[in-house]
């Protein structure tokens, strides 16, 4: 069930809010159980066959956490992490590594015909965060209902944000509708939901119409002109931002409606003045995960320059692989890793970088790297790069009218979170938001409803 679908907006969400309100009002002890049931119903709507995997994943990890509490055997946590990564590897990477093995003459390369369970990368990382912190002595024990809600809470289960247990668990025992700021939270939640929908439906999805044909032409081996290459690349650059940040705004808004504050995931990333700054602003919760659970354990910055360089490279290469089971994703991660290493040497040399030049170089680098992220093959990416570098015919018809507003909004505009929290309570704002919501519903009914890009990860 997509957040931007009639089934979710007009059926599931009103029903879920009503059931949650009834539980919170008349049976508070059952509120979390109701939220777990709603989360499983939401997840099962996609494909009920994946429900046992989610339930088994929660049950087994919780039992191992219980066993660790009694025995303090660190090997249990190690076993659980290996098990989680193995499940992820089977569903997401088996065929990828089989293809790699198939490149070796004479080596059999069996394939698995299995669908990728939605959100598996995200709930796997949630398990790892909790179990790692449990072994470190930082995380307490939780009962099965609370742990299940931490993993499967429906606003975050499919595409994040990646939430640490300490950011959410203390909120579960609150009475959200008894808080003095309950009405304000609900209002801001509705505003965030509307803003996220607007970003996805009114900006992100239309940009797909300019990006998809160009990448499809490159994948089909057709020549892509200079104008087409820049149009497609810039369109995808802004599409993925409005698509993913729009999803995040919706997730944050939906969580607020159920009394939970989730962490932000974007802070105007295309305003970054360095590649390091970009990763502090883009998919912030993934950046935190990679830093705390991969980069630092690999040595980080405290074990000398060679170790730091290796840790940066390995972290970003694995971060690229996490996004997708393909060598183009690995190349995308490696490119960012090399850029972070170059920036590290630049800083250590003490060389200056004027802010405008830093922004321009960062934006161009990130934009060019999105080609690797979006292109299905290296051949398609090479075709796009030829166009971007002027090695193809010039072409005509650059759709700048569609790209300019998106660029201005992405680079100059505020984040939805900041906008919603700065707006004063006012009736005219509520009326405008209501009108915008109706317009979005009408547009959903008219146009193709695209899935969120990050759902495939």
Secondary structure, 3 states (H helix, E strand, C coil): CCCCCHHHHHHHHHHHHHHHHHHHHHCHHHHHHHHHHHHHHHHHHHCHHHHHHHHHHHHHHHHHHHHHHHHCCHHHHHHHHHHHHHHHHHHHHHHHHHHHHHCCCCCCCCCCCCCCCCCHHHHHHHHHHHHHHHHCCCCCCCCHHHHHHHHHCCCCCCCCCCCCHHHHHHHCCCCHHHCCCHHHHHHHHHHHHHHHHHHHHHHHHHHHHHHHHHHHHHHCCCCCCHHHHHHHHHHHHHHHHHHHHHHHHHHHHHHHHCCCCCCCCCCCHHHCCCHHHHHHHCCHHHHHHHHHHHHCCCCCCCCCHHHHHHHHHHHHHHHHHHHCCCHHHHHHHHHHHHHHHHHHHHHHHCCCCCHHHHHHHHHHHHHHHHHHHHCCCHHHHHHHHHHHCCCCCCCCCCCHHHHHHHHHHHHCCCCHHHHHHHCCCCHHHHHHHHHHHHHHHHHHHHCCCCCCHHHHC
